[in-house]
Amino acid sequence: MTTIPAEARERIEDALRELEAERDVSVVLAVARGSHAWGLDSPESDYDVGVVYAPRDLRTGFHLSKPRDTVERTFGADIELSGWDVTRFATLLSQSNDGAIDALRSPIRYRERFDADALREYVEATFDPASLYYCYRGIAKSNYRKYLSWHLVDSEKQLYPIVERTDEAYVVRSRGSDGEFTIPRHLVDSEEPARIPAEHVESKSASGAEHPSHEFVERTVRSTKIRQTVKRNLAVLVAVMSARYLLATGEAGAHELPHVDVPTFLAEQAPDVFDDDLLALAEELVERKRRGDDGEIGDRIGPETATLPEKIDYETHARPGPDASKLDEFVDEMLDAAAEP
């Protein structure tokens, strides 16, 4: 597990105090997020700090100009604070949001002014696995398409996987379709619209009716910008493995959350679910990330591994999630802590 140097902890505490003075808030929880929380930090890693805070003057929450419920603030060259006020944090926990759950379960805490372990234990016992699965799935899907997989994207943000590139055209297909068609290369990233067969366009016409199959739809098209680096491959793979681990443990009888610390997850939990080849790839990417290697390595994941099921068995995987009234009790604790001198 990562150890944070005393000097870095002092600078983080200084940043927390500066944030409190700037926003007139009290930070009741501050934890490591990102590489340090995941056990993936290299000597060059910044310090991403997740915070939960409350206004010192609770009346401001009812003002027309009430403070924002999120914060992002950079201090110096290597400290970035981001997080939520207590209400937003509790709302995200009620929705089984991955970011809020991971912050609560972070193995590194810089500040704790209420019983965060009691809240963590409650959330771990009551989270909705289905909602959390779709959070993981969304991370894997968006990162794979944005950074690893070659696609064209049109002006309506529809993606078209690139099957082949020739000197004259891109051969593409629509999502969920086996049909292929070509788009001339000179139209890509130009102001000239491409004529796309209507059957490959997901959106409907203004009247709400499906486009007739013989029609064409004109849209401008560009190529997505990919970054097939160690970091991006690892981000997709961790999301994919977290999602599949959650489903596998649920199907075995009890949904188990993956460890936030990735090396611990790979050593203690993942071997029960994944084959040796996928574990070896994950361990290789972790080792390269920790030594600061973020070179271009192509798509090491592949579309088959990166694509997670769109539909899951809700009878097996869904439950109500944390109770709002119980979360309100923890909100009260955080507000009480914020009011203390």
C-alpha positions in Angstrom: 0.0 0.0 0.0 1.2 3.5 -0.8 2.8 5.6 2.0 2.4 9.3 1.8 5.6 11.3 2.9 5.1 13.5 6.0 6.2 16.5 3.9 3.4 15.9 1.4 0.9 15.4 4.2 1.8 18.8 5.6 1.4 20.5 2.3 -2.0 18.8 1.8 -3.1 20.0 5.2 -2.0 23.5 4.3 -4.1 23.3 1.1 -7.1 22.1 3.0 -6.9 25.1 5.4 -6.5 27.5 2.5 -9.5 26.0 0.8 -11.5 26.4 4.0 -10.6 30.0 4.3 -11.4 30.7 0.6 -14.8 29.1 0.6 -15.7 29.6 4.3 -16.3 25.9 4.7 -15.1 23.1 7.0 -13.6 20.0 5.4 -14.8 17.0 7.4 -13.2 14.3 5.3 -10.1 14.4 3.0 -8.7 11.2 1.3 -6.4 10.1 -1.4 -7.9 9.6 -4.8 -6.3 8.6 -8.1 -3.0 6.9 -8.3 -2.1 7.0 -4.6 -5.4 5.5 -3.5 -5.2 2.9 -6.2 -1.6 1.9 -5.4 -0.5 2.9 -8.8 1.6 6.0 -8.0 5.0 6.6 -9.6 7.6 9.2 -8.4 6.0 11.7 -10.8 2.4 11.2 -9.6 0.4 14.2 -8.4 -1.6 14.2 -5.2 -5.3 14.0 -6.0 -7.3 14.7 -2.8 -11.0 14.0 -2.4 -12.8 16.3 0.1 -16.2 16.4 1.7 -17.1 19.8 3.2 -19.9 21.8 4.8 -20.4 25.6 5.0 -19.4 27.1 8.3 -22.6 29.2 8.1 -25.4 26.8 7.3 -27.7 29.7 6.4 -25.8 30.1 3.1 -27.3 26.8 1.9 -30.7 28.6 1.7 -29.4 31.8 0.0 -30.2 32.5 -3.6 -26.4 32.7 -4.2 -25.7 29.5 -2.3 -22.3 27.9 -2.7 -21.7 25.3 -5.3 -22.0 21.7 -4.2 -18.7 20.7 -5.8 -15.2 22.0 -5.7 -12.1 21.7 -7.8 -9.0 23.6 -6.8 -5.3 23.2 -7.6 -2.6 24.1 -5.1 1.0 24.4 -6.3 2.3 22.1 -9.0 1.2 18.7 -7.6 -1.9 19.0 -5.3 -5.5 19.0 -6.7 -8.5 19.1 -4.3 -11.9 18.0 -5.6 -15.1 16.8 -4.0 -18.5 17.6 -2.7 -20.5 19.2 0.0 -22.0 16.8 2.5 -25.5 16.8 0.8 -24.1 16.1 -2.6 -21.8 13.4 -1.2 -24.7 11.7 0.6 -26.8 11.9 -2.6 -24.1 10.2 -4.6 -23.8 7.5 -2.0 -27.5 6.9 -2.1 -27.1 6.4 -5.9 -24.2 3.9 -5.4 -21.9 6.2 -7.3 -18.4 4.7 -7.8 -16.5 8.0 -7.2 -18.2 8.6 -3.8 -17.9 5.0 -2.7 -14.2 4.9 -3.7 -13.5 8.1 -1.8 -15.2 6.7 1.3 -13.2 3.5 1.0 -9.9 5.1 0.1 -7.0 3.4 2.1 -5.4 6.8 2.7 -7.1 9.5 4.8 -5.6 12.9 5.4 -8.5 14.2 7.6 -11.5 12.7 9.3 -13.7 14.7 11.6 -16.6 12.2 11.9 -16.9 8.4 12.1 -16.2 7.7 8.4 -15.7 4.0 9.1 -19.3 3.7 10.3 -20.6 5.3 7.1 -18.2 3.1 5.0 -19.5 0.0 6.7 -23.1 1.0 6.2 -22.6 1.8 2.5 -20.6 -1.4 1.9 -23.5 -3.4 3.3 -26.3 -1.6 1.4 -25.0 -0.3 -2.0 -26.9 -1.2 -5.1 -24.7 -3.6 -7.2 -26.6 -2.9 -10.4 -26.1 0.9 -10.2 -22.4 0.4 -9.3 -22.0 -2.0 -12.2 -23.3 0.5 -14.7 -20.9 3.1 -13.3 -18.0 0.8 -13.9 -19.4 -0.1 -17.4 -19.7 3.5 -18.3 -16.0 4.2 -17.3 -14.8 1.2 -19.4 -17.0 2.1 -22.4 -16.2 5.8 -22.5 -12.5 5.4 -21.9 -12.1 2.5 -24.4 -13.9 4.5 -27.2 -12.2 7.8 -26.4 -8.6 6.6 -25.9 -8.1 3.0 -27.3 -10.4 2.2 -30.1 -10.4 3.9 -33.6 -13.8 5.4 -34.3 -15.3 8.1 -36.4 -17.8 10.4 -34.7 -20.5 12.5 -36.4 -21.9 15.9 -35.5 -24.6 14.2 -33.4 -21.9 12.3 -31.4 -22.8 8.9 -32.9 -19.7 6.6 -33.0 -18.8 4.4 -36.0 -16.1 1.8 -35.3 -13.4 1.8 -38.0 -13.1 -1.6 -39.6 -10.5 -0.7 -42.3 -8.7 2.4 -43.5 -7.7 2.8 -47.1 -6.1 5.7 -49.0 -9.5 6.8 -50.2 -12.0 6.0 -47.4 -12.8 4.7 -44.0 -14.8 1.5 -43.8 -17.0 1.7 -40.8 -20.1 0.2 -39.2 -22.7 1.5 -36.8 -22.8 0.3 -33.2 -24.7 -2.9 -32.8 -24.8 -3.5 -36.5 -22.9 -6.0 -38.8 -23.5 -3.8 -41.8 -20.5 -1.8 -43.2 -20.3 1.3 -45.4 -17.6 3.7 -46.4 -16.9 7.4 -45.8 -14.5 9.2 -48.1 -11.4 10.3 -46.2 -11.4 13.9 -47.6 -14.7 14.5 -45.9 -13.4 13.5 -42.4 -12.5 16.5 -40.3 -13.7 18.8 -43.1 -16.6 21.1 -43.2 -18.3 19.0 -45.9 -21.0 16.6 -44.7 -20.8 12.9 -45.4 -23.8 11.0 -46.7 -24.5 8.2 -44.2 -27.0 5.5 -45.0 -30.0 6.1 -42.8 -30.1 2.5 -41.5 -26.8 3.1 -39.8 -28.0 6.3 -38.0 -29.4 5.7 -34.5 -31.4 8.9 -34.1 -34.8 9.4 -35.5 -36.2 12.1 -37.7 -37.8 15.2 -36.3 -41.3 13.6 -36.7 -40.2 10.7 -34.5 -40.4 8.2 -37.3 -37.5 6.0 -38.2 -35.6 7.0 -41.4 -36.6 4.9 -44.4 -33.8 2.5 -45.3 -33.3 4.0 -48.7 -32.5 7.5 -47.3 -29.2 9.1 -46.5 -28.5 11.4 -43.6 -25.9 14.2 -44.0 -23.6 14.8 -41.1 -20.1 16.1 -40.6 -17.7 13.4 -39.4 -14.3 13.5 -37.7 -11.9 11.0 -36.3 -11.6 10.4 -32.6 -8.3 11.2 -31.0 -6.8 8.2 -29.3 -4.1 7.8 -26.7 -3.2 4.1 -26.4 -0.9 4.6 -23.4 -0.2 2.4 -20.4 -2.4 4.6 -18.2 -5.4 4.5 -20.5 -5.2 0.7 -21.1 -5.0 0.2 -17.3 -7.9 2.5 -16.6 -10.1 0.5 -19.0 -8.9 -2.8 -17.7 -9.5 -1.9 -14.0 -13.0 -0.8 -14.8 -13.8 -3.9 -16.8 -12.4 -6.2 -14.1 -14.2 -4.3 -11.3 -17.5 -4.7 -13.2 -17.0 -8.4 -13.9 -15.8 -9.1 -10.4 -18.9 -7.4 -8.9 -21.2 -9.6 -11.2 -19.3 -12.8 -10.5 -19.4 -12.5 -6.8 -23.1 -11.6 -6.9 -23.8 -14.6 -9.0 -21.9 -16.7 -6.4 -24.2 -15.4 -3.6 -22.8 -12.2 -2.2 -21.7 -9.0 -4.1 -18.2 -8.1 -3.0 -16.6 -4.8 -3.7 -13.2 -4.9 -5.3 -10.4 -3.4 -3.3 -9.6 0.2 -4.2 -5.9 -0.6 -4.1 -5.4 -2.3 -7.4 -2.4 -4.5 -6.5 -4.4 -5.8 -3.5 -7.4 -6.5 -5.7 -5.2 -8.4 -8.2 -3.4 -10.5 -5.5 -6.4 -11.3 -3.2 -9.6 -11.1 -5.2 -9.1 -11.2 -9.0 -7.6 -14.8 -9.2 -11.0 -16.2 -8.2 -12.6 -14.8 -11.2 -10.1 -14.1 -14.0 -7.8 -16.3 -16.1 -4.0 -16.2 -15.9 -3.6 -14.2 -19.2 -5.8 -11.3 -18.1 -4.1 -11.3 -14.6 -0.7 -11.2 -16.3 -1.7 -8.3 -18.5 -3.1 -6.4 -15.5 0.1 -7.0 -13.4 2.3 -5.9 -16.3 0.3 -2.6 -16.8 0.4 -2.0 -13.0 4.2 -2.5 -12.9 4.8 -0.2 -15.9 2.5 2.5 -14.4 4.3 2.4 -11.1 7.7 2.9 -12.6 6.4 5.9 -14.6 6.1 4.3 -18.0 3.2 5.8 -19.9 4.3 5.0 -23.4 2.1 4.2 -26.4 1.4 0.5 -26.4 -1.6 0.1 -28.7 -4.9 -1.4 -27.7 -3.9 -4.2 -25.3 -7.5 -4.7 -24.1 -9.4 -5.4 -27.3 -13.1 -4.8 -28.0 -14.2 -8.3 -26.8 -12.7 -7.8 -23.3 -13.7 -4.1 -23.1 -17.3 -4.6 -24.0 -19.4 -5.3 -20.9 -23.0 -6.7 -21.0 -25.6 -3.9 -21.6 -28.2 -5.9 -19.7 -27.8 -7.8 -16.4 -30.2 -9.9 -14.3 -31.8 -7.4 -12.0 -33.3 -10.0 -9.7 -29.7 -11.1 -8.9 -27.9 -7.8 -8.9 -30.3 -5.0 -8.0 -31.3 -3.8 -4.5 -32.7 -0.5 -3.1 -29.4 0.9 -2.0 -28.6 3.0 1.1 -31.6 4.4 2.9 -32.0 8.2 2.7 -33.0 8.6 6.3 -30.0 6.7 7.5 -27.7 8.7 5.3 -29.3 11.9 6.7 -28.1 10.7 10.2 -24.5 10.7 8.8 -25.1 14.1 7.2 -26.1 15.4 10.7 -22.8 14.0 12.1 -20.8 15.7 9.4 -22.6 19.0 10.0 -22.0 18.7 13.7 -18.3 18.1 13.0 -18.1 21.1 10.7 -19.6 23.4 13.4 -16.9 22.4 15.9 -14.1 24.9 16.3 
